[in-house]
C-alpha cells in the first residue's frame, strides 16, 4: 500500500483565475460555404462558449482562434513553437436539439474565431467570448483632455489583464511564458493600475524556486529547464527579482518579501558580479525588438546589461539600508554600492564617447536606448548630461519625432525627456501616427499593445512595448510613488504639452492618493489628495519670476527651474501656479 504524500501542505496567497466577463461578438461573417468568422470586437484572453442547434450526432465543430486575419479573411493561427493544431478547439456533437460547450483546460489569445462544421450560420449569441484572467482589483485611474492618451491607458490595461494567468505572461496566444524582462518593464504600470501584491508575491516564490545551485535565474519563470543558457544569462531580464522585491516595498510597504527573499536575492546578485568581464555585465538579449530588428539590437548589449545590474545593486542596497535585521551579511549595502560604483566607472569608460554621448563599437547609427537608459538610471556624469540629452533630442527630431527604441529604451524614453526639460519632444513622440509608434498601431485598428512595431507583429497582445502608460500616470497627470507603501510620494505634472487637464488616483495601502490639474487662462489649478500617514512633495509649475500659492498648512521647500516645491501631509490641498 502506497504511503501518503510527503511535504508540508501550505496555503499559497494567490488571486484566482476566472471568467470575468462574457463578450457578445460584434459581427459574424461567412468566409466561404459553411465557414464563418466571428469578430469579438476586442482582443482578449480566454475561450469561446459554443451553442450548437440541430447538428447530427458525430458532427465535428472546429473553432480556430487568432488575433488577426489572413489576406483572404480567414483567422491567422500558427506559430513555429507549436506544430500541428494551434489555438483550436474541436467539439463532437451528441445530436441533441441544443448543446452548449466551453473548454475547461486551455485558454487562447484572440479577437477572431473561425468556425467550421455548424449546420447553419451561427447567431452572435451562439459563439460568445469568455474573458478569463487572474482576478485583480483595479485600483488606479487616469483621464485627461487628450483622447489618444486615454486610449493608450485603456490599451495597456487591457493588455496587462490579458497576460495575468497565475504568472505575468508575455502573450496569451503564443508562448504564454513568464518572461522576466516583460514583467520588469511592466511592473510599475501593473502596480499602479491593479492590486498586484498577492500576484507578484506568489511569482517571487516562482523566481526563488527557479534559482539553480550556482545562483542563476532563468529568463522565463517558471521554467521547466529552459532559459538558463537559451537566451540567457540576461541581467536586463533576471534583475526583475530585486526590482519586484524593491517595488513591493515601495508600493505596498511590504517588508516580508525582502526578508523572505534576501538570501536568495543576494546569492543571485553575487552570481552576476562573479561573471563580469572587464568590469561589465554580459547578456544574450539587450534592447529587444527595436524598429527594424526582429530580436536582438545591433549595438553592444553589454551597455544595457551593465546598466540594469547597476540599478539592481542600488535597489538592493537601498532596501538593506531601509530595513533592519535582514538575514546574512550586514555589509551587503556597502558592498553593493561599491560594486555599483565600479560598474559605473567601467560603463562610462567603455561607452561614453568623446562627442559627449553613449555609443558602442557595434553601432550602425545613433542608438536612442544607449543614451536614454544611462540618463534614466543615473549613470551619466554631471558634466556630460547636457550633451547626452542634446544628442538624444537631435536624433529624435532627425527621425521626424519618432522613437527608435526596443522594449528597454521605450520604457524610459519619454520620462527621461521630461526629466531633462523636453516635454514637447516627449509629446511629439507619444502622438506620432506613423511607424514606429503607438499611434501607428491605433490607426491600424489596435485595441491592445503589440509585441513589435510593424503591422505584421507576431503578437498583438504584448505589454512590454506599452510602458508609455507609466509616463501618463507619473508625468502627464504627475503622480509618482515614493517609498514605504506611499508613505512618501511626489506630484510633478511635467508633461503638460498638448493637454488642458488631467486626473489620476490610486488606492494605496494608506488610502487614496490623487492629483487633478487644469490649465485655465494661463493659470494652473491643481488639487492633491494625501492619504493618512503619507507626505507629498508637490511640484507646482511656475514661470520664470512667478510664484505658486502656498495653502495654509503646506510648507514651501525650494524653487527649481519651472517649479516651486512644497510639502503637504494628510488632506486635500489646492495649489495654483502657471500653466
N, C-alpha and C positions, 0 to 999 in steps of 0.2 A: 504494500500500500504506500503510495507516494505521500511525502510529508507536506505540511502547509508551506506556502510561500514564505521566503525569508525577508529580511529587511524590516524597516520601520515604516508604518503607514502614517503619512503626514498630509494634512490639508495643504493644498497649493493655492495661494491667492491668485485668482485668475478671472478675467472678465469672460463670461460665457459667449460663445459664438451662436448666433441665432438669426432667424428670419426677422428683419427689422421693417420690411415694407413689401408690398405686392404691387408690381408695376403693370399697368394696362398698356398694351402696345399702342404706339402712335399710328402705325399703318401695317397692313398686310397686303403684299403684292404677289401676284402669280409670276414666277420666274419662267416656267415652262409648264407643260401639261403635267399636273399632279405634284408640282414642286412650288412651294411658297416661301417667301422671305418675309419674316416678321421683324419690324423695326420697333424696339422698345422705347425709342426716343431719348435714351440716355445710356451712357456707358456704365456698366455695373458689374458686380461680382455676385455670384450665386448660381441659380439654376432656373429652369422653366417648370411650370406646373401645367401639365398637359391634360386636356379633356378630349376624349375620343367618343364619337357617337356613330353607331351603326356600322362599325368595322367587323368584318368576318373574323372568326377565330383563327389565330396564327398570323394575322396581318402584322407586319413589322413597320412601326413608325420610327423614322430616324430624325433626330434633332441635332443639327450641326451649329455650333455656337462660334461667333467671332466678333471682333471689334470693328472690322471694316469690310468693305465689299470688293470683290474682284471686278475687273473691267466689264464682265458680262452680267453683273448684278448679283452673282452668287456670293455666298459668305466665304471669306478668307479664313481658313482654319488649318494651318500647317506650321510645322516647326522642325528644324533639324534635330532637336533634342529628343523628340518622341516619334519613332517610326510608326506607321500604320494609323489606326484610328486615333483622332486627337480632338478633344473638346466635343465629343459626340456621344449622345445617349441613344439607345435603341429600346423601344418598348414593344413587346409582343402582346397583341391584344387577345383577350379572353373570349370575345364575341358577345359581350353583354351590350345592352342598349346604350349605356353610358359608362365610361371608365375614366377615372381620374387618377393620375400618377405623377409623382415627382421623385427624383433620386434622393437617396439618403446618405451616400458615401462619397460624394465628389462635389466640387463646385467649379465654376468656369468664370472667365472674364469675357464679357460680351456686350454688344449692343444689338446685334442681329442674330436671328435664328432661322436657319434654312430647314424647312420641314418637308420630309418625304414620306409617302405612304398613306396619307389620310384619304378616306373615300370621298371627301368633299372639301371645298375651301373652308379653312377654319375661320370662325369668328374671333375678334380680338380677345374675348374672354376665354377662348379655348387654349391659348398659349400665353400664359401670364408669367411675367418675370418675378422671381423671388430674390429680393436684395438681402444678402447674407454677409455679416461681418461680426467681429467682436463688438459687444455692446459697451461702448464707452460713451460717457456723457459729453455733450457739447458744453464747454464752459467759457469759451471766448466768442466775442462778436466783433464784426468790423463792418462799417459802412462809410461811404464818402460820396462826394458830388461827382466823381468820375465813374461812370458806369463800367468802363473796362476794368478798372481796379477791383470793383465788386465782383466782376466775372472771374478775375484771377483768384480771388479769395475762394469763391464757390468751387472753381475747378480744382484747386489744391485740396480743399476739404474733402470733396468727393473722391479724389484720387487716393488720399490717405486712408479713408474709410474702406475703400475697395481693397486695400492692401493690409488690413488688420484682420488676420485669421489666426489668432493664437500667438503668432510671431509677426513682426513687421516684414512683409514680403516685398519683392521688387515689382512683381506684376502678377495679377490674378489669372492671366491667360497662359503665360509661357512657363517660366521656371518655378514660380511660387516659392522662391528661396529667400531665406533671411540674410540677404546681402548686408554686411555690416556697414559698408560705406553709405549705402542708401539711408540706413537708419541714422547714421551720424549726421548726415546733411538734413534730414527731415525732422529730427527730434525737436528743435526749437519751435517749429510750426505745430507739431503734434501736441506738445505740452501747453501751447498757448490756446489752441482751438479745442482740445479734448482733455478729459480727465484720464491721464495715462499712467498714474503711479503704480497701480497694480499690474497693468500690462507690461510696462518696462521693467518692473521689479522681477516679474516672472522671467522675462527674456534675459535679464542679467544672470539669472541662475543657469540658463542655457549657455551663455557665454562662458561662465566658470566651468561648467561641465565639459565644454569643448576644448579646454586647455590641455595640451599634451604634456608629457613629462618634462620637456625642456622649458616649458613656459609659453610656447607659441599658441596663438589663436588662429583659427581658420578664417577665410574671408566670407564664408557663409556659416550661419549659426541658426539652428542646429545643423550639424554636419554628420553625414554617415561615413566620413573619412576623406571626403573631397575638400579642397580649398586650403590645404596646408602648403602644397607645392604647386598645384594648379592655380594660376593667378594669385599666388601668394608666395612669400610673405608680402604684405602691402599695408604699411602703417596708416596710410590715409583711410583705410577701411577699418582695421582692427583697433585703432585707438578710439573707436566708438566705446570701448569698455570704460576707460577713465572718463570719457566725455559724458556718458549717460550717468555714471555714478555722480559726477560733478553736477549735472543738471538736476538730478533728483534732490540734491541738497539745495541748489539754487531755487528751484521752483516750489518744492514741497517741504523744505527744511528736513529732509529725510536723512538722519544720521545713521540709521540702521544699515542702509545699503553700503555706506562707506565702511562701517565696522565689519560687516559680513564679508565684504569682498576685498578688504585692504590687502591681505597677504597674497591672494590670487592676482590682484591687480598689480601690485609692485613686482611680483615674480614675472608677469608679462612685460612690464616696462624694463626690468633689468635684462630680460632676454633681448629686447630690442636694442638696448645700449650695448649689449655684448656682441652684436653683429654689425656695428658701424664699420664703414670702410672709408678710410681717410677722413674720419670725423663726421661723415654724412650717412644718413639712412638710405637704404635702397628699397625699391619696390618693384612689383610686377605690373602695376596698373597706372597710376598717375591721374591726370585730369581727364577722366574718361569721357568719351563721346563729344569731343569738341567739334564744331562745324567742319565738315569736310573729312572727318576721320571716323572710321567705323568702330573704333575701340580706343586703344592707347593713343595718346597725343604724340606729336613729333619731338617735343623738347625732352631734355634730360629730366627724367622723372624723379631723380634724387632731390630736386628742388621741392616738390610738394611733399615727398616722403619726409624730408627733414623738417619742414615747416609743421607738419601735423604731429610729429613726435615732439617737437619743441613745445607746441601748445599743450600736449598731453602731460608732459613733465611739469609744466607750470600749473595746470589744473590740479594735478595730484599734490603738488607742493602746497597750494592754497588750502586744499582740504585738510592736509596734515597739520597745517598751522591753525586752522579754524577749530578742529576737533581734538580734544584731549583723550588720552587713554586708548589710542589706536594700537592694535597688536603689532609686534615685530619691532624693527629698528626705529628708534626715536629720531634718528638723524635723516630719515627719508626726505623731509622737505629741503633741508640744506643740501643734501647730496643731489637731489633732482634739480634744484636751482643752479647748482654749479654745472651739472651736465647740460642743462638748457643753455647756459651762457657759452659753453664750449660749442654746442651746435650752432648757436647764433653766429659766433665768430667764424666757424668753418663755412657756414652758409653764405655769409657776406663775402668771405674771401673767394669762394668758388663762383658766385653768381652775380654779384653786384659789379657791373661793368664800369669802365672809365667814362661812359657817356651819362652816368647817373641813373641808370635803370637796370633791372634784372634781365639777364638773358643767359642762355646756355649755348654750348658749342654746337648742339644739335639743331638749334632753332632754324627753321626755314624762313621765318619772318618774326615780327614782334609778337610776343605771346602775352595777352592780357592777364591770364591767370598767373603767370610768373611774377607779375607786379602787384596784382590785387591781393593775392594771398599773403605776401610779406607785409603789406600795409595793414591788412586785417588782423594779423597775428602779432603785430608789434616787433617785427624783425628788422625794420628799416632803421638805420642810424639817423639821428635827428637831422644831420646835415644833408642827407640825401632824400628826405621825404618830399620836398618840393619838386625835385626833378623826376622822381618816380611818379608822382601824381601827374605832372605835366606830360610825361611820356604816355601814360595811360589814357588821359583825356585826348591827346593828339591822335592816338591810334583809333579810338572810338569814333572820333569825328571824321577821320580819314575814311573809315568804313561806312560812312553815312549814318552815324549814331547806332551802329549795330554792335552787339556783343560778339565776341569770338572766343567763348569760353565753353569748357565742358562742365560736368556736374560740380566739380570743386570750385572753379572760379565763379560760376553762376551764383553760387550760394552766398558770396561775399561782395560781388562787384558793385551793386547799387548802394549797399550800406557803406562801402569804402568811399565811393564818390561823394555821398552826403557828409561823411565824417571829415572830408577834406574840402568842403565848401563848394561842391559842384552838384547840387540837387537838380539843376537844369539839365545836366548831362544824364543823370540817373533817370529823370522823367522821359527824356528823349529815347533812351534805350528801352525803357519799360513799355513805351507806347508804339514802338515800330510795328508796322503791319506787314512788313516784308521779311523774307528769310535772311538770317535766322532770328527768330524772336517769338514770344508768346502770342503776339497779335497775328502772326502768320498762321499759327495753329487755329486761333479763334476764327479768323476769316475763312478758314477751310473746314469749319464745322465742328471743331473740338469742343467738348464739354468737360474734358479732363486734361491733365498734363501728360505729355508724351515722353518716351524714352530718348528719342533722337529728334534733331531739329528738322530734317526733311519730311516731306509728306508721306514717304514710304517708310516712316519709322516703324520698326518691328512692333513695339508695344505702344498702345495709345492709353495706357493706364499705369503711369510710372512716375512717382512723385519727385524723384531726385533732381529733375530739372525745374521743378516748380517752387523752389525755395524763395522766389520773389515774394511770396506771401509773408515771410518774416519781415521783409522791408516794409510792407504795407502796415503791419502792426507797430513796428518799432520806429519807423521813420516818417511815414505818411501820417498815421494817427499819433505816433510818438510815445508809445508805452513800452518800456523795456524793463524786464526783470532785473533785480539787483542780486540779492543773496538771502540765504537762510529762510526760504519759504516766503519770499516777498516782504521780508522784514524791512528791506530797503529796495527802492526801485527808482527809476529815472523817467521823467516825462520830457521828451525833446522832439517836437514835430519839426524836423529839419528837411522834410521832403514835400514842401507845400506847393511846389511848382505845378501849375495846371489844376489845382484843387482849391475849391472855395470853402469846403468844410469836411471834417472827418470825425468819426466817433469809433472808439473801441473800448471794450471792457473785458475783464477776465474774473472769474470766480476763483479767488485764491484760497489757500488754507486759512487765511485770516479774514476773509470777506471779499467784497467786490472792490477791485481797483479799476478805475476808468478815467478816460480823458475824452473830452469833446471840445473841438475848436471850430471857429468860423471866422472868416475874414469879411468885414463889412466896412465900406468907406475908409479904407486904409488902416483900419484898426483890427487887431486880432483879439477875440474874446475866447478865453479858454477856461473850461470847468474841469477840475481834477477831483476825483474821489480817492481818499486814502483810507484803507481799512484799519481796524483796530490793531494796535501793536506794530504798525508799519510807519515808515518815514520816507517821504518822497523828496527827491531833488528835482525841482521844476525849472526847466529852461524856457523862459518866456522870450519869444522873438522880439527884438527891438532894432530899430535902425540906428545908424551912427549918430551919437548925441542924444538918442532917445532914452527913455527910462520906463520900465514896467511898473504898473501899480503893485504895491505890496499890501495885500489884505491884512487886516489886524490878526495877529497870532502867527503869521508867517515870518520867516527870518530871511533877510537879504544876506546872501553869501558873497557873491562877487559878480563882476561883469566879464564876459569874454566876447570876442567879436561876434556880433549878431544876436547875442542872448544876454539877458540878466538871469542869474541863477539864484533861486530862492529855495528854502527848505520848509516843508509843511508836514505836520503829524496828522493823526486821525481826524477825518472830517471831510466836508465838501467845500472846495475852495474856488473862488472866481479870480482869474488873473486877466489883465489887459496889457497888450503890447502892440507892436506894429506888424501889420500884415506883410 
